Amino acid sequence: MKSGVLIIVSGGVMVICGLIMFYGIQSIPQIEPVQKDFFRAIKHAGTFIGLLGIGVTLAGFLLYLINRNQAPIHEDYVHSDVNK
């Protein structure tokens, strides 16, 4: 597997984990005041991981584009009308 594809997949996993951490906290009906700071830290970490995942995915996509196999350059500069 190429490194660009592997980085794209890991970035996608990071985004999904960040979304789970961010939105999973909102599904808890009641949070006690003692636990509020802990869950707020998890929510902020989810935001951070999700945004990092977007950056990693973009970097993997660019790496994939850079490492693609390019078509060989055909250097035929002689025009067919010149030899007549």
C-alpha positions in Angstrom: 0.0 0.0 0.0 1.3 3.4 -0.9 2.2 5.8 1.9 -0.3 8.4 0.7 -3.2 6.1 0.9 -2.1 4.9 4.4 -1.9 8.5 5.6 -5.3 9.3 4.2 -6.8 6.3 6.0 -5.2 7.3 9.3 -6.4 10.9 8.9 -9.9 9.6 8.3 -9.7 7.5 11.5 -8.6 10.6 13.4 -11.5 12.6 12.1 -14.0 9.9 13.1 -12.5 9.5 16.5 -12.6 13.3 17.0 -16.3 13.3 16.0 -17.1 10.5 18.4 -15.3 12.3 21.2 -17.0 15.6 20.4 -20.5 14.5 19.9 -20.4 11.6 22.3 -20.2 14.0 25.2 -23.4 15.8 24.1 -25.4 12.6 24.2 -24.9 12.3 28.0 -28.2 13.6 29.5 -26.9 14.9 32.9 -23.3 15.7 33.8 -22.5 16.4 37.5 -20.6 19.6 38.2 -17.5 17.6 39.4 -17.3 15.7 36.1 -18.0 18.8 33.9 -14.4 19.8 33.5 -13.4 16.3 32.6 -16.0 16.0 29.9 -15.2 19.5 28.6 -11.5 18.4 28.3 -12.6 15.3 26.3 -14.8 17.5 24.1 -11.9 19.9 23.4 -9.6 17.0 22.7 -12.1 15.6 20.2 -12.1 19.0 18.4 -8.3 19.0 18.3 -8.0 15.4 17.1 -10.7 16.0 14.4 -9.0 19.1 13.1 -5.6 17.3 13.1 -7.2 14.5 11.2 -8.4 16.8 8.5 -4.9 18.1 8.1 -3.4 14.7 8.0 -6.0 13.6 5.4 -5.1 16.6 3.2 -1.4 15.9 3.6 -1.9 12.3 2.6 -4.0 13.4 -0.4 -1.2 15.7 -1.5 1.4 13.0 -1.0 -0.7 10.7 -3.1 -0.9 13.2 -5.9 2.9 13.9 -5.8 3.8 10.2 -5.9 1.5 9.1 -8.8 3.0 7.5 -11.8 3.2 10.1 -14.5 2.9 9.5 -18.2 6.2 9.4 -20.0 7.1 12.6 -21.8 7.0 12.1 -25.6 9.6 14.5 -27.1 8.6 14.6 -30.7 9.0 18.3 -31.6 9.3 17.8 -35.4 6.1 18.9 -37.0 4.9 16.7 -39.9 4.6 19.7 -42.3 8.3 20.6 -41.9 9.7 17.6 -43.7 7.6 18.1 -46.9 
